[in-house]
Amino acid sequence: MSRWSPDRLRALWPGRRAPAVELRLTDTQPAAIEQQLDALALPPDTRLTCIVAGEGVRYRIVPWRDELSRPAQRQLLAEQCFSEAYGEVARGWTVRQHATRYGAATLACAIDTALLDQLTAQTLARRVTLESVQPALMHAYNLVRHGMAPGLHWFVLLDGGSTTLLLLSPTEPLWVKRIASSALDLSDVLDREWFALGMEPTHCAVYLVRRGAVPAPAVSRHANASSWAIVDLTPPEPASAPIRLASTTPTAVNA
């Protein structure tokens, strides 16, 4: 799964060894972004990666259609998927999707174009290089993808007040959904989604990543609870951890 980075936001400077900083955005209001960047006080030429979480990013599965196989057609189809799900507001979003494999569905992400414009303007004003903007789901997946066995599996991201579920087959993404994390019983949630999707009774592996100070989720222990092989791949914080600023405002989550 490749990282999602709008081409117009890439500003790579080969050969320069400027410092790199990672900023997690959960509050994407313009005033909040400006406040967080001011608090960082980044020196000029710092390479900044923004990871957008919570309500700042949306995900959809884009189905494969033989008659719409060219890249431009796939892009229009991805945009249509968001418009059908979210209505007119989605016309103001920038949509990117994972590289297409012929005959396979893709995972697409959408971020408000106004947010991208705000990030561009704020970093330019501070002479900071906005190296990439990444959805939290893709960023977390890429951190741990080499620790996952091939085959059908769930990837679960617990990030603040939301949990994102991604079901992947060996060839394509099958399902993506974000839910509230409050009092989450992960095994019950997976049981419901598995049943709704009409999957075979045999369960697949579940790979979990927690961001920030999010604790491990509860797992049912009652006698007839179904079993899921849940592997927590949350990476340890490095000794010199990149800067991450959490939102000071609770963010609503769609079920």
C-alpha positions in Angstrom: 0.0 0.0 0.0 1.6 3.2 -1.1 1.6 6.5 0.8 -1.0 9.1 -0.3 0.7 12.4 -1.1 -0.8 15.0 -3.5 1.7 15.7 -6.2 1.2 19.4 -5.9 2.3 19.2 -2.3 5.6 17.4 -2.9 8.7 19.6 -2.5 11.6 17.3 -2.3 15.1 18.9 -2.3 17.6 16.2 -3.3 21.0 16.5 -1.5 19.8 18.8 1.3 20.0 17.5 4.8 17.4 19.7 6.4 15.7 18.5 9.7 12.6 16.4 9.3 9.5 16.8 11.5 6.3 14.8 11.7 3.1 16.6 12.7 -0.1 14.7 13.4 -3.3 16.8 12.7 -6.5 15.8 14.4 -7.9 19.4 14.7 -7.9 20.7 11.1 -9.5 24.1 11.7 -7.3 26.9 10.2 -6.7 28.6 13.5 -5.7 25.3 15.1 -3.2 24.5 12.3 -1.7 28.0 12.6 -1.4 27.6 16.4 0.2 24.2 16.2 2.8 25.4 13.6 3.5 28.5 15.7 4.1 26.3 18.8 6.6 24.1 16.8 8.7 27.2 15.8 10.3 25.2 13.0 13.5 26.6 11.6 13.5 27.5 7.8 13.9 24.6 5.4 12.6 22.0 7.9 11.0 19.1 6.0 7.5 18.7 7.3 5.3 15.6 7.0 1.6 16.1 8.0 -0.4 13.1 9.0 -4.1 13.8 8.9 -6.3 11.8 11.3 -9.9 11.8 12.5 -12.5 13.8 10.6 -9.8 15.4 8.5 -9.6 12.4 6.1 -12.2 10.0 4.6 -11.7 6.6 3.0 -13.7 4.6 0.4 -13.2 1.4 -1.6 -13.2 2.1 -5.4 -14.6 -1.0 -7.2 -13.0 -2.3 -10.4 -14.8 -1.7 -13.6 -13.4 -3.0 -16.9 -14.9 -0.1 -18.9 -13.2 2.4 -16.5 -9.7 1.1 -16.4 -7.6 4.1 -17.5 -6.1 6.2 -14.7 -8.2 9.3 -15.5 -11.3 7.2 -15.5 -10.3 5.6 -12.2 -9.8 9.0 -10.7 -13.3 10.1 -11.8 -14.7 6.9 -10.4 -13.0 7.5 -7.0 -14.4 11.0 -6.8 -17.8 9.7 -7.7 -17.6 7.2 -4.8 -17.1 10.0 -2.3 -19.8 12.1 -3.9 -22.3 9.2 -3.6 -21.4 8.6 0.0 -21.1 12.2 1.3 -23.0 14.3 -1.1 -22.2 17.8 -2.5 -19.6 18.5 0.2 -17.3 16.0 -1.4 -16.8 18.2 -4.4 -14.5 20.3 -2.3 -12.2 17.4 -1.5 -9.0 16.3 -3.1 -9.1 12.6 -3.8 -6.1 10.2 -4.2 -6.1 6.4 -4.5 -3.6 3.6 -4.2 -1.9 2.6 -7.4 -4.2 0.5 -9.6 -3.8 -3.2 -10.2 -5.7 -4.4 -13.2 -8.9 -6.1 -12.1 -8.6 -5.1 -8.5 -10.4 -2.5 -6.3 -8.4 0.3 -4.8 -8.5 2.2 -1.5 -9.1 5.9 -2.0 -8.7 8.8 0.5 -10.1 12.3 0.5 -8.9 15.4 2.3 -10.6 18.8 2.2 -8.9 20.9 -0.5 -9.1 23.9 1.7 -7.1 22.1 4.4 -4.4 21.3 1.8 -4.3 25.0 0.7 -4.1 26.1 4.3 -1.1 23.8 5.0 0.6 25.0 1.8 0.1 28.6 2.7 1.1 28.3 6.4 4.3 26.3 5.6 5.3 28.7 2.8 4.9 31.6 5.1 7.3 29.9 7.6 9.8 28.8 4.8 9.1 25.2 5.8 9.1 22.5 3.1 5.8 20.6 3.1 7.2 17.3 2.0 4.0 15.2 2.1 0.5 15.0 3.5 -0.5 11.4 4.5 -3.7 9.9 5.8 -3.2 8.3 9.2 -4.4 4.9 8.0 -1.8 4.7 5.2 1.0 6.1 7.4 0.3 3.5 10.2 0.0 0.6 7.7 3.3 1.4 6.0 5.1 1.5 9.4 4.2 -2.1 10.1 3.4 -3.8 6.7 6.5 -5.9 6.8 5.4 -7.5 10.1 2.1 -8.8 8.6 1.8 -12.3 7.0 0.4 -12.5 3.5 -3.2 -13.5 3.1 -6.6 -12.2 4.1 -6.4 -9.9 7.1 -7.9 -7.0 9.1 -5.8 -3.9 9.7 -7.1 -1.9 12.6 -5.9 1.6 13.5 -6.9 3.0 16.9 -6.2 6.7 16.7 -7.6 9.0 19.4 -11.4 9.0 19.3 -11.8 6.8 16.2 -11.0 3.3 15.0 -10.5 2.5 11.4 -11.1 -1.0 10.1 -9.5 -2.1 6.8 -10.1 -5.6 5.4 -7.6 -6.7 2.8 -7.3 -9.8 0.6 -4.0 -10.8 -1.0 -5.0 -8.8 -4.1 -7.2 -5.9 -3.1 -8.9 -4.0 -0.3 -12.4 -5.3 0.5 -13.8 -3.0 3.1 -13.0 0.1 5.1 -15.0 1.7 7.9 -14.3 4.2 10.7 -16.2 3.9 14.0 -16.1 5.6 17.4 -13.5 4.2 19.8 -15.5 4.8 23.0 -15.9 1.5 25.0 -14.8 -0.4 21.9 -15.0 -4.2 22.1 -12.9 -5.2 19.1 -13.9 -8.8 18.9 -17.6 -7.9 18.9 -17.0 -5.2 16.2 -15.1 -7.6 14.0 -17.8 -10.2 14.5 -20.5 -7.8 13.3 -18.6 -6.6 10.3 -17.5 -10.2 9.3 -21.1 -11.3 9.4 -22.4 -8.3 7.5 -19.9 -8.9 4.8 -21.0 -12.5 4.4 -17.5 -13.9 5.0 -16.7 -17.6 5.7 -16.9 -18.7 9.3 -13.1 -19.1 9.6 -11.6 -16.0 10.9 -8.5 -14.2 9.5 -5.6 -12.5 11.3 -6.1 -9.1 12.8 -3.2 -6.6 13.0 -3.6 -3.7 15.3 -1.8 -0.3 15.6 -2.4 2.2 18.4 -1.3 5.8 18.0 -0.5 8.1 20.9 -1.6 7.0 24.3 -4.5 4.9 23.1 -4.7 1.8 25.3 -5.3 -1.7 23.9 -9.0 -2.4 23.1 -11.2 -4.7 25.2 -11.7 -8.2 23.8 -14.7 -10.3 24.7 -14.0 -13.1 27.1 -17.5 -14.7 27.5 -17.8 -18.4 26.8 -19.3 -18.2 23.3 -17.2 -15.3 22.1 -15.6 -15.9 18.7 -11.8 -15.9 18.6 -9.7 -13.5 16.6 -6.0 -13.7 16.4 -5.1 -10.1 17.3 -1.5 -9.1 16.9 -0.6 -5.7 18.3 2.1 -4.2 16.0 2.2 -0.8 17.7 5.8 0.4 17.2 7.7 1.7 20.2 8.3 5.4 20.3 11.9 6.1 19.2 14.3 7.8 21.6 14.1 11.0 19.6 10.4 10.8 18.7 9.1 13.1 16.0 6.9 15.9 17.2 3.2 15.0 17.3 0.6 17.5 18.5 -2.8 16.3 19.5 -6.0 18.2 19.0 -7.3 20.3 21.9 -10.9 20.0 20.5 -12.9 16.7 20.5 -13.5 15.5 16.9 -16.8 14.0 15.8 -16.6 10.5 14.2 -19.0 9.0 11.7 -20.2 5.5 12.5 
